[in-house]
Amino acid sequence: MKSDWKWFGSAGHLIVGQWCRFHLCTQVGDYYVSTVGEYWPERVVREIHAKVHDPNWLVTNGHRRGDDFDAAYMNKFGFESIGIDGDIYETMVFRAGEPCAIPDCDCGLPSPNDWSDLLCRRFKTRGQATRGHMEICELADSGKIEARE
């Protein structure tokens, strides 16, 4: 039942999830559904990306600082892909384990019993990712997630 879903304000998966600007994480019964995207790594990582994909751009723009560099980089390259085919968003489903009870955190986000995802989907736009997250939550709520698709 939708009113029983638990929402969390942090990324629920992806080792670089802390650098994702978009995240939805929802516990639905025995599952949790995590969507992350808009991966924006630290500047040094973006400079490496620019050096590989357009070294002339980096020579021309490497002197820029702060927001000026970020805006130029975003205009040229956009967010980093986190999936195949240039996908910017990813949703995964895991079986929910015990909720976080670390005293300095206590967020309640469940750790997965196992990091093997039961389902994975990727999206190209924020709207697709949001709708996809909700659809997958509904699927989990109906009990129709049994094995990785």
Number of C-alpha atoms within 10 A of each C-alpha: 9 10 6 10 13 14 15 16 11 19 23 27 23 17 8 14 20 17 16 22 14 20 24 20 24 24 25 26 18 14 22 26 27 25 30 31 31 23 20 21 17 9 13 9 11 19 19 13 15 20 15 11 12 14 15 12 15 20 11 9 16 16 9 14 10 8 9 11 16 16 14 15 21 13 10 12 14 15 20 19 17 20 15 8 10 13 18 24 26 24 26 23 30 26 21 20 15 11 13 13 12 9 7 6 9 10 14 15 24 21 17 20 12 11 12 12 17 17 16 16 17 22 22 17 13 15 10 13 24 18 12 18 25 16 12 23 25 15 13 20 19 12 13 10 18 9 8 12 9
